[in-house]
Amino acid sequence: MPYEPPPDLSQLSLSEIAALVEARKLPPVEQWQPTATSDSLMRIGADGRWFHDGGEVRRPAMIRAFASLLIRDEAGAHWLVTPHEKQAIAVEDAAFIAIDVKQQDGALVFRLNTDDLVIAGPEHPILARGDRDTPALYVAVRHGTEARLNRSTYAQLAEIALAGGDLTVTSQGQIYPLVPA
């Protein structure tokens, strides 16, 4: 079955987005406990590009498949997990890039560079890191992984915050500052 990316965020209602998120079939990596470990020879650059053994991975379907196997452990290490093995993967900044955001019905929805959709809220908080002069914004994705907001998405979120009168945004009842504490 060929992969069909979701429509543009602007064309979707929040209920349609929630249905798409719910329908995404992901491997049960949280249930797998492999004991064998190795190095995948893979790296995710700060710009979201994937590399294997020095060469860029250019097939979006392959990146999407690998991304569904990603976890980040408590120590901050990223792993590709299968039932039989977990392989280390180097991540320069965040495993994903948030490339678009939409505000609707009290929620913020992010589209990632892998076409995943993430609704910010208690399970997917927005995190402000860095310092006041050079903040960086992230949204929690799944299994400890995060997406860094690219420049245009950061600007969209800043516009939403400024329209509200301060440098915070709200999603699903949660308030998130856009400037690190």
Order of alpha helices (4+ residues) and beta strands (2+ residues): alpha-beta-beta-beta-alpha-beta-beta-beta-beta-beta-beta-beta-beta-beta-alpha-beta-beta
